[in-house]
């Protein structure tokens, strides 16, 4: 019994020693800032009964390597197949309302996916990535027009959520969700 205990203790101590030498997993901190471009206004619809405003929105992502080792650049080292693949993946969840639909109806939620490759990110250094631009529309009836069914006379697209992941070969190194409940929508769902 004493011999079995010493073997278990030896295995335990060796595993602790080896674990101490292994590099800790990389960690990336993500901060997000919205970028809005000028709005444009256009009248459309039959007999100019609706006005439409559009706005272009994107996000500026600042990624900081908070680990104590560098994240290599796959683009520069693409000849080596054992280097990790560092990517930034994101999803916009955009609610699209429609003129004339019932106010109680659930708006369509469009998923807009994006992907960017990361450059080398030195230990404790930051880099910036800008998402693709999405178009948000606001429509409303002009004049004294209304829908007989009580449908929407104003329809606004809005960002219902935004989810970012910094990935290394399928492992999440950093994640940002706005709001945090956006995870309930799921990453893979269509």
SULURBEL-V646699 format. One line per field, one symbol per residue. ss: DSSP state (A for helix, B for strand, O for the rest). A space follows every 10 residues. Layout:
ss=???
//
This chain:
ss=OAAAAAAAAA AAAAAAAAAA AOOOOOOBBB BBBBBBOOOB BBBBOAAAOB BBBBBBBBBB BBBBBOOOOO BOOOOOOOOO OOOOOBBBBB BBBBBBOOOO OOOOOOOBBB BBBBBBBOOO BOOOOBBBBB OOOBBBBBBB BOOOOOOOOO OOOBBBOBBB BBBBBBBBOO BBBBBBBBOA AAAAAOOOOO
//
